[in-house]
Amino acid sequence: MPQEQLLQRRRLAAGESSAPATPDLLAQLTPQELQVVRLAATGATNKEIAAQLFLSPKTVGHHLYRAFPKLGISTRTELARLPR
């Protein structure tokens, strides 16, 4: 696990809030995860994102599930802090 992710997880475990995602963190996402995360950050539901990207809502949820730890976040609300 990269050092930055390890430190971020330790901060979260200690109860500190997560830092806003940086472009370095966004670079860790796959192209599909990045698309889904950006749409979710606008407030779109999994169903709306799925329709727009021709995916199933379950696949959208999976992409978010995989992206959240990479970004050091745990809720959709935190997506609003992502750089655009």
All heavy atoms as an XYZ file, in Angstrom:
648
protein
N       0.847     -1.172      0.000
C       0.000      0.000      0.000
C       0.893      1.236      0.000
O       1.809      1.331      0.815
C      -0.904     -0.026      1.235
C      -1.793      1.176      1.362
S      -2.901      1.110      2.797
C      -3.811     -0.356      2.461
N       0.618      2.203     -0.892
C       1.446      3.417     -0.914
C       1.418      4.136      0.432
O       0.417      4.085      1.158
C       0.793      4.268     -1.997
C       0.027      3.314     -2.840
C      -0.369      2.200     -1.935
N       2.500      4.788      0.748
C       2.667      5.469      2.030
C       1.544      6.471      2.291
O       1.015      6.518      3.399
C       4.034      6.174      2.068
C       4.343      6.826      3.389
C       4.583      5.826      4.501
O       4.884      4.673      4.260
N       4.446      6.254      5.727
N       1.167      7.266      1.307
C       0.123      8.281      1.496
C      -1.208      7.640      1.864
O      -1.907      8.121      2.750
C      -0.031      9.140      0.232
C      -1.118     10.195      0.339
C      -0.917     11.194      1.466
O       0.240     11.497      1.800
O      -1.917     11.669      2.022
N      -1.560      6.541      1.208
C      -2.813      5.856      1.531
C      -2.768      5.312      2.948
O      -3.764      5.377      3.670
C      -3.074      4.708      0.554
C      -3.727      5.141     -0.725
C      -4.092      3.938     -1.566
O      -3.358      2.958     -1.615
N      -5.218      4.022     -2.234
N      -1.645      4.772      3.345
C      -1.494      4.236      4.688
C      -1.676      5.338      5.726
O      -2.401      5.168      6.710
C      -0.127      3.568      4.846
C       0.147      2.858      6.157
C      -0.861      1.743      6.382
C       1.548      2.289      6.148
N      -1.040      6.485      5.506
C      -1.187      7.607      6.435
C      -2.623      8.102      6.476
O      -3.149      8.423      7.545
C      -0.250      8.749      6.028
C       1.240      8.488      6.202
C       2.057      9.627      5.602
C       1.579      8.287      7.657
N      -3.268      8.148      5.324
C      -4.639      8.608      5.263
C      -5.571      7.661      6.020
O      -6.450      8.090      6.758
C      -5.076      8.735      3.810
C      -6.356      9.507      3.629
C      -6.571      9.862      2.182
O      -6.120      9.165      1.281
N      -7.262     10.944      1.947
N      -5.355      6.381      5.869
C      -6.171      5.397      6.597
C      -5.956      5.513      8.109
O      -6.883      5.372      8.888
C      -5.863      3.989      6.114
C      -6.450      3.711      4.760
C      -6.091      2.328      4.305
N      -6.465      2.164      2.911
C      -7.311      1.250      2.483
N      -7.839      0.406      3.322
N      -7.599      1.161      1.211
N      -4.723      5.773      8.518
C      -4.450      5.943      9.943
C      -5.159      7.177     10.485
O      -5.691      7.155     11.593
C      -2.949      6.044     10.194
C      -2.242      4.725     10.077
C      -0.776      4.851     10.388
N      -0.110      3.562     10.232
C       1.172      3.416     10.080
N       1.972      4.464     10.084
N       1.696      2.214      9.931
N      -5.163      8.277      9.709
C      -5.862      9.490     10.135
C      -7.351      9.219     10.271
O      -7.988      9.648     11.235
C      -5.617     10.626      9.147
C      -4.234     11.247      9.252
C      -4.141     12.538      8.475
N      -4.392     12.372      7.061
C      -3.476     12.164      6.130
N      -2.210     12.099      6.468
N      -3.800     12.022      4.871
N      -7.921      8.500      9.313
C      -9.346      8.176      9.366
C      -9.652      7.289     10.567
O     -10.658      7.486     11.250
C      -9.792      7.491      8.074
C      -9.877      8.382      6.842
C     -10.152      7.542      5.603
C     -10.941      9.445      7.009
N      -8.783      6.313     10.830
C      -8.985      5.420     11.967
C      -8.904      6.179     13.284
O      -9.567      5.833     14.255
C      -7.960      4.299     11.941
N      -8.125      7.245     13.306
C      -7.986      8.058     14.511
C      -9.138      9.052     14.663
O      -9.184      9.811     15.617
C      -6.660      8.806     14.469
N     -10.051      9.064     13.691
C     -11.216      9.932     13.782
C     -11.055     11.274     13.105
O     -11.931     12.124     13.197
N      -9.945     11.482     12.446
C      -9.754     12.742     11.733
C     -10.539     12.701     10.431
O     -10.729     11.645      9.843
C      -8.268     12.967     11.429
C      -7.417     13.098     12.667
C      -5.943     13.247     12.339
O      -5.621     13.659     11.205
O      -5.126     12.936     13.202
N     -10.983     13.862      9.980
C     -11.706     13.886      8.707
C     -10.722     13.693      7.565
O      -9.543     14.006      7.682
C     -12.450     15.206      8.531
O     -11.542     16.267      8.462
N     -11.235     13.173      6.482
C     -10.361     12.926      5.332
C     -10.069     14.238      4.624
O     -10.900     15.137      4.577
C     -11.008     11.940      4.370
O     -12.218     12.457      3.887
N      -8.902     14.318      4.065
C      -8.520     15.493      3.292
C      -9.207     15.431      1.940
O      -9.503     14.353      1.433
C      -7.002     15.514      3.107
N      -9.499     16.598      1.352
C     -10.098     16.581      0.021
C      -9.199     15.844     -0.971
O      -7.978     15.872     -0.849
C     -10.192     18.065     -0.356
C     -10.052     18.811      0.924
C      -9.276     17.939      1.854
N      -9.806     15.187     -1.911
C      -9.048     14.439     -2.910
C      -8.204     15.381     -3.747
O      -8.615     16.476     -4.082
C     -10.000     13.651     -3.797
N      -7.010     14.935     -4.072
C      -6.122     15.726     -4.903
C      -6.047     15.062     -6.270
O      -6.430     13.914     -6.432
C      -4.712     15.777     -4.285
O      -4.194     14.452     -4.253
C      -4.740     16.362     -2.879
N      -5.513     15.782     -7.264
C      -5.360     15.155     -8.572
C      -4.553     13.863     -8.516
O      -4.797     12.951     -9.290
C      -4.639     16.233     -9.395
C      -5.075     17.514     -8.755
C      -5.183     17.197     -7.282
N      -3.592     13.765     -7.579
C      -2.823     12.522     -7.435
C      -3.728     11.356     -7.067
O      -3.551     10.249     -7.548
C      -1.733     12.673     -6.381
C      -0.620     13.614     -6.815
O      -0.493     13.863     -8.039
O       0.109     14.087     -5.946
N      -4.699     11.598     -6.198
C      -5.623     10.544     -5.811
C      -6.532     10.178     -6.983
O      -6.824      9.010     -7.206
C      -6.463     10.967     -4.609
C      -5.725     11.074     -3.281
C      -6.652     11.603     -2.193
C      -5.146      9.743     -2.868
N      -6.980     11.173     -7.732
C      -7.836     10.905     -8.888
C      -7.101     10.093     -9.941
O      -7.708      9.297    -10.652
C      -8.352     12.208     -9.500
C      -9.349     12.997     -8.655
C      -9.699     14.312     -9.334
C     -10.592     12.183     -8.363
N      -5.800     10.254    -10.019
C      -5.000      9.507    -10.998
C      -4.981      8.014    -10.691
O      -4.690      7.208    -11.571
C      -3.574     10.052    -11.038
N      -5.314      7.632     -9.464
C      -5.338      6.220     -9.081
C      -6.581      5.503     -9.611
O      -6.632      4.280     -9.617
C      -5.319      6.082     -7.565
C      -4.056      6.590     -6.925
C      -4.127      6.440     -5.426
O      -4.510      5.401     -4.913
N      -3.759      7.485     -4.717
N      -7.590      6.268    -10.008
C      -8.843      5.669    -10.473
C      -8.722      5.179    -11.902
O      -7.996      5.753    -12.707
C      -9.981      6.696    -10.400
C     -10.285      7.308     -9.043
C     -11.397      8.331     -9.168
C     -10.635      6.244     -8.032
N      -9.478      4.124    -12.203
C      -9.572      3.690    -13.595
C     -10.406      4.723    -14.342
O     -11.140      5.506    -13.719
C     -10.263      2.312    -13.700
O     -11.623      2.455    -13.299
C      -9.547      1.256    -12.862
N     -10.330      4.764    -15.670
C     -11.147      5.726    -16.419
C     -12.644      5.582    -16.117
O     -13.350      6.586    -15.980
C     -10.841      5.393    -17.874
C      -9.460      4.817    -17.839
C      -9.397      4.042    -16.544
N     -13.118      4.359    -15.965
C     -14.541      4.141    -15.678
C     -14.897      4.622    -14.272
O     -15.925      5.263    -14.069
C     -14.886      2.653    -15.813
C     -16.377      2.396    -15.801
C     -17.024      2.662    -17.137
O     -16.660      2.033    -18.109
N     -17.954      3.575    -17.194
N     -14.033      4.344    -13.299
C     -14.266      4.826    -11.934
C     -14.305      6.343    -11.912
O     -15.166      6.936    -11.247
C     -13.168      4.340    -10.987
C     -13.223      2.870    -10.649
C     -11.994      2.359     -9.932
O     -10.967      3.077     -9.866
O     -12.049      1.219     -9.445
N     -13.410      6.975    -12.645
C     -13.366      8.431    -12.684
C     -14.667      9.010    -13.256
O     -15.216      9.962    -12.710
C     -12.162      8.902    -13.497
C     -11.920     10.406    -13.554
C     -11.755     10.987    -12.153
C     -10.705     10.708    -14.404
N     -15.164      8.416    -14.336
C     -16.432      8.876    -14.917
C     -17.563      8.757    -13.904
O     -18.345      9.690    -13.731
C     -16.801      8.039    -16.138
C     -16.230      8.516    -17.439
C     -16.843      7.735    -18.588
O     -16.842      6.507    -18.587
N     -17.356      8.444    -19.555
N     -17.646      7.603    -13.257
C     -18.716      7.358    -12.298
C     -18.599      8.312    -11.109
O     -19.596      8.904    -10.679
C     -18.701      5.875    -11.842
C     -19.616      5.654    -10.654
C     -19.085      4.963    -12.996
N     -17.400      8.498    -10.589
C     -17.183      9.383     -9.447
C     -17.575     10.814     -9.804
O     -18.243     11.498     -9.014
C     -15.711      9.308     -8.969
C     -15.330     10.496     -8.113
C     -15.476      8.006     -8.222
N     -17.191     11.274    -10.957
C     -17.530     12.657    -11.356
C     -19.039     12.851    -11.473
O     -19.568     13.879    -11.059
C     -16.817     13.014    -12.652
C     -15.332     13.227    -12.414
C     -14.725     14.145    -13.430
N     -13.411     14.573    -12.978
C     -12.324     14.526    -13.712
N     -12.378     14.073    -14.941
N     -11.181     14.945    -13.237
N     -19.729     11.865    -12.035
C     -21.187     11.969    -12.144
C     -21.847     11.885    -10.769
O     -22.785     12.633    -10.478
C     -21.734     10.893    -13.073
C     -21.415     11.098    -14.554
C     -21.781      9.858    -15.364
C     -22.136     12.323    -15.094
N     -21.341     11.009     -9.910
C     -21.894     10.897     -8.560
C     -21.673     12.189     -7.777
O     -22.517     12.585     -6.970
C     -21.272      9.709     -7.834
N     -20.556     12.865     -8.030
C     -20.252     14.120     -7.346
C     -21.251     15.217     -7.702
O     -21.438     16.151     -6.931
C     -18.832     14.577     -7.672
N     -21.907     15.081     -8.848
C     -22.921     16.072     -9.247
C     -24.260     15.813     -8.571
O     -25.189     16.593     -8.736
C     -23.130     16.086    -10.775
O     -23.740     14.853    -11.172
C     -21.830     16.325    -11.516
N     -24.358     14.691     -7.854
C     -25.609     14.356     -7.184
C     -26.437     13.325     -7.916
O     -27.533     12.985     -7.474
N     -25.934     12.815     -9.024
C     -26.667     11.803     -9.791
C     -26.756     10.502     -8.999
O     -25.815     10.132     -8.300
C     -25.986     11.557    -11.133
N     -27.883      9.820     -9.119
C     -28.060      8.525     -8.463
C     -27.371      7.435     -9.276
O     -27.031      7.643    -10.444
C     -29.548      8.171     -8.334
O     -30.092      7.986     -9.643
C     -30.318      9.248     -7.582
N     -27.202      6.267     -8.664
C     -26.615      5.134     -9.390
C     -27.440      4.816    -10.632
O     -26.880      4.525    -11.688
C     -26.519      3.896     -8.494
C     -25.412      4.004     -7.466
O     -24.823      5.059     -7.274
N     -25.148      2.919     -6.792
N     -28.743      4.880    -10.506
C     -29.624      4.581    -11.634
C     -29.434      5.602    -12.763
O     -29.369      5.231    -13.941
C     -31.076      4.564    -11.167
C     -32.043      4.042    -12.174
C     -33.434      3.911    -11.574
C     -34.403      3.364    -12.607
N     -35.748      3.187    -12.030
N     -29.309      6.871    -12.417
C     -29.097      7.917    -13.425
C     -27.732      7.770    -14.098
O     -27.609      7.917    -15.322
C     -29.218      9.305    -12.780
C     -30.619      9.635    -12.311
C     -30.681     10.843    -11.395
O     -29.654     11.226    -10.796
O     -31.792     11.392    -11.272
N     -26.722      7.476    -13.297
C     -25.371      7.284    -13.843
C     -25.369      6.072    -14.774
O     -24.806      6.121    -15.870
C     -24.338      7.105    -12.709
C     -24.243      8.378    -11.866
C     -22.970      6.722    -13.266
C     -23.497      8.208    -10.558
N     -26.005      5.003    -14.334
C     -26.069      3.776    -15.134
C     -26.715      4.038    -16.489
O     -26.208      3.579    -17.520
C     -26.841      2.697    -14.377
N     -27.798      4.774    -16.505
C     -28.483      5.070    -17.761
C     -27.594      5.899    -18.683
O     -27.548      5.657    -19.894
C     -29.790      5.809    -17.481
N     -26.877      6.851    -18.114
C     -26.030      7.725    -18.922
C     -24.824      6.985    -19.502
O     -24.409      7.257    -20.627
C     -25.552      8.908    -18.081
C     -24.859      9.971    -18.887
C     -24.647     11.247    -18.095
O     -25.232     11.453    -17.048
N     -23.788     12.099    -18.605
N     -24.266      6.045    -18.740
C     -23.055      5.342    -19.178
C     -23.339      3.951    -19.747
O     -22.405      3.214    -20.064
C     -22.071      5.222    -18.004
C     -21.562      6.536    -17.411
C     -20.620      6.263    -16.246
C     -20.889      7.392    -18.466
N     -24.624      3.605    -19.849
C     -25.020      2.287    -20.372
C     -24.437      1.151    -19.536
O     -23.866      0.196    -20.055
C     -24.644      2.131    -21.862
C     -25.241      3.205    -22.714
C     -24.481      4.273    -23.142
C     -26.576      3.157    -23.083
C     -25.032      5.275    -23.929
C     -27.139      4.154    -23.864
C     -26.367      5.219    -24.288
N     -24.581      1.288    -18.225
C     -24.143      0.286    -17.263
C     -25.340     -0.106    -16.404
O     -26.370      0.550    -16.437
C     -23.056      0.861    -16.337
C     -21.781      1.385    -16.979
C     -20.944      2.138    -15.946
C     -20.984      0.242    -17.570
N     -25.171     -1.137    -15.598
C     -26.221     -1.464    -14.631
C     -25.968     -0.642    -13.362
O     -24.817     -0.275    -13.072
C     -26.212     -2.953    -14.297
O     -25.148     -3.254    -13.424
N     -27.015     -0.344    -12.601
C     -26.815      0.376    -11.337
C     -25.876     -0.378    -10.388
O     -25.120      0.237     -9.638
C     -28.221      0.477    -10.752
C     -29.121      0.436    -11.941
C     -28.442     -0.504    -12.912
N     -25.903     -1.701    -10.451
C     -25.008     -2.506     -9.603
C     -23.545     -2.279     -9.989
O     -22.668     -2.202     -9.129
C     -25.368     -3.987     -9.722
C     -24.623     -4.862     -8.766
C     -25.127     -6.284     -8.784
C     -24.344     -7.129     -7.804
N     -24.839     -8.484     -7.722
N     -23.270     -2.163    -11.283
C     -21.907     -1.897    -11.741
C     -21.449     -0.518    -11.277
O     -20.304     -0.336    -10.849
C     -21.816     -2.010    -13.275
O     -22.186     -3.330    -13.651
C     -20.419     -1.702    -13.784
N     -22.348      0.456    -11.343
C     -22.029      1.803    -10.859
C     -21.668      1.738     -9.377
O     -20.662      2.307     -8.941
C     -23.212      2.771    -11.096
C     -22.975      4.103    -10.390
C     -23.432      2.978    -12.581
N     -22.466      1.025     -8.596
C     -22.182      0.874     -7.174
C     -20.833      0.221     -6.922
O     -20.101      0.607     -6.005
N     -20.498     -0.756     -7.757
C     -19.207     -1.424     -7.611
C     -18.056     -0.454     -7.897
O     -17.041     -0.448     -7.176
C     -19.123     -2.638     -8.538
C     -17.820     -3.357     -8.447
N     -17.479     -4.144     -7.373
C     -16.751     -3.378     -9.274
C     -16.260     -4.618     -7.559
N     -15.802     -4.169     -8.700
N     -18.195      0.352     -8.931
C     -17.146      1.331     -9.243
C     -16.966      2.309     -8.077
O     -15.838      2.658     -7.720
C     -17.468      2.091    -10.522
C     -17.249      1.295    -11.766
N     -16.078      0.633    -12.045
C     -18.060      1.056    -12.826
C     -16.167      0.018    -13.211
N     -17.371      0.252    -13.699
N     -18.066      2.749     -7.482
C     -17.965      3.656     -6.337
C     -17.332      2.949     -5.143
O     -16.498      3.526     -4.439
C     -19.340      4.212     -5.968
C     -19.935      5.187     -6.981
C     -21.377      5.518     -6.620
C     -19.101      6.453     -7.092
N     -17.703      1.690     -4.930
C     -17.148      0.891     -3.840
C     -15.626      0.782     -3.984
O     -14.888      0.866     -2.997
C     -17.796     -0.499     -3.861
C     -17.211     -1.472     -2.876
C     -17.579     -1.444     -1.535
C     -16.298     -2.438     -3.290
C     -17.046     -2.351     -0.626
C     -15.764     -3.346     -2.391
C     -16.140     -3.301     -1.059
O     -15.608     -4.193     -0.169
N     -15.146      0.606     -5.198
C     -13.707      0.486     -5.446
C     -13.006      1.853     -5.382
O     -11.835      1.938     -5.008
C     -13.454     -0.147     -6.820
C     -14.047     -1.536     -6.989
C     -13.204     -2.622     -6.458
N     -11.966     -2.653     -7.218
C     -10.854     -3.196     -6.758
N     -10.847     -3.787     -5.604
N      -9.762     -3.181     -7.480
N     -13.707      2.914     -5.756
C     -13.098      4.242     -5.819
C     -12.981      4.908     -4.447
O     -11.994      5.605     -4.182
C     -13.897      5.142     -6.761
N     -13.962      4.714     -3.576
C     -13.956      5.409     -2.281
C     -12.671      5.191     -1.493
O     -12.073      6.167     -1.023
C     -15.176      5.010     -1.453
C     -16.449      5.742     -1.818
C     -16.614      6.377     -3.038
C     -17.497      5.773     -0.938
C     -17.790      7.031     -3.371
C     -18.691      6.429     -1.244
C     -18.826      7.062     -2.462
N     -12.203      3.956     -1.312
C     -10.947      3.787     -0.557
C      -9.749      4.441     -1.252
O      -8.861      4.965     -0.585
C     -10.754      2.269     -0.487
C     -12.074      1.680     -0.787
C     -12.794      2.661     -1.657
N      -9.742      4.425     -2.563
C      -8.637      5.061     -3.299
C      -8.617      6.563     -3.057
O      -7.557      7.186     -3.076
C      -8.773      4.792     -4.798
C      -8.565      3.349     -5.187
C      -8.770      3.165     -6.680
C      -8.676      1.708     -7.105
N      -8.888      1.555     -8.556
N      -9.797      7.144     -2.846
C      -9.919      8.585     -2.623
C      -9.867      8.950     -1.145
O      -9.842     10.122     -0.793
C     -11.228      9.097     -3.229
C     -11.369      8.936     -4.740
C     -12.767      9.314     -5.182
C     -10.319      9.766     -5.468
N      -9.885      7.939     -0.282
C      -9.853      8.204      1.149
C     -11.156      8.764      1.678
O     -11.156      9.532      2.639
N     -12.269      8.418      1.053
C     -13.580      8.889      1.487
C     -14.470      7.692      1.786
O     -14.163      6.569      1.411
C     -14.245      9.808      0.433
C     -14.492      9.052     -0.869
C     -13.396     11.053      0.199
C     -15.275      9.842     -1.895
N     -15.600      7.978      2.446
C     -16.506      6.881      2.771
C     -17.964      7.192      2.458
O     -18.806      6.327      2.637
C     -16.356      6.490      4.245
O     -16.614      7.609      5.064
N     -18.257      8.410      2.006
C     -19.638      8.751      1.681
C     -19.721      9.540      0.378
O     -18.750     10.187     -0.036
C     -20.295      9.619      2.778
O     -19.637     10.893      2.823
C     -20.213      8.956      4.141
N     -20.903      9.490     -0.238
C     -21.134     10.249     -1.465
C     -21.030     11.752     -1.212
O     -20.611     12.509     -2.084
C     -22.511      9.928     -2.037
C     -22.607      8.574     -2.661
C     -24.021      8.314     -3.130
N     -24.233      8.742     -4.482
C     -24.306      7.918     -5.529
N     -24.157      6.623     -5.354
N     -24.498      8.399     -6.724
N     -21.395     12.177     -0.024
C     -21.341     13.603      0.323
C     -19.925     14.140      0.160
O     -19.731     15.270     -0.281
C     -21.833     13.811      1.762
O     -23.118     13.225      1.905
C     -21.905     15.281      2.112
N     -18.948     13.322      0.507
C     -17.553     13.751      0.401
C     -17.104     13.923     -1.043
O     -16.100     14.583     -1.303
C     -16.643     12.757      1.121
C     -16.868     12.718      2.631
C     -16.064     11.631      3.288
O     -16.510     10.476      3.276
O     -14.975     11.960      3.823
N     -17.833     13.338     -1.976
C     -17.478     13.484     -3.394
C     -17.567     14.944     -3.850
O     -16.878     15.344     -4.780
C     -18.390     12.621     -4.278
C     -18.193     11.121     -4.189
C     -19.258     10.411     -5.020
C     -16.820     10.723     -4.651
N     -18.406     15.714     -3.195
C     -18.578     17.125     -3.577
C     -17.291     17.919     -3.422
O     -17.108     18.947     -4.066
C     -19.691     17.762     -2.755
N     -16.363     17.425     -2.592
C     -15.090     18.134     -2.383
C     -14.044     17.813     -3.442
O     -12.947     18.354     -3.412
C     -14.529     17.760     -1.022
C     -15.347     18.307      0.112
C     -14.630     18.101      1.412
N     -15.490     17.290      2.272
C     -15.079     16.536      3.238
N     -13.800     16.424      3.501
N     -15.925     15.852      3.979
N     -14.369     16.920     -4.352
C     -13.387     16.536     -5.371
C     -13.092     17.690     -6.325
O     -14.000     18.437     -6.699
C     -13.906     15.354     -6.196
C     -14.055     14.033     -5.463
C     -14.676     12.999     -6.406
C     -12.718     13.549     -4.968
N     -11.851     17.814     -6.746
C     -11.541     18.810     -7.768
C     -12.188     18.406     -9.084
O     -12.297     17.229     -9.387
C     -10.007     18.781     -7.879
C      -9.592     17.504     -7.268
C     -10.674     17.074     -6.315
N     -12.627     19.363     -9.818
C     -13.326     19.045    -11.082
C     -12.449     19.267    -12.276
O     -11.616     19.951    -12.420
C     -14.581     19.873    -11.218
C     -15.516     19.484    -10.094
C     -16.840     20.120    -10.251
N     -17.553     19.903     -9.015
C     -18.695     19.263     -8.943
N     -19.259     18.816     -9.998
N     -19.288     19.108     -7.810
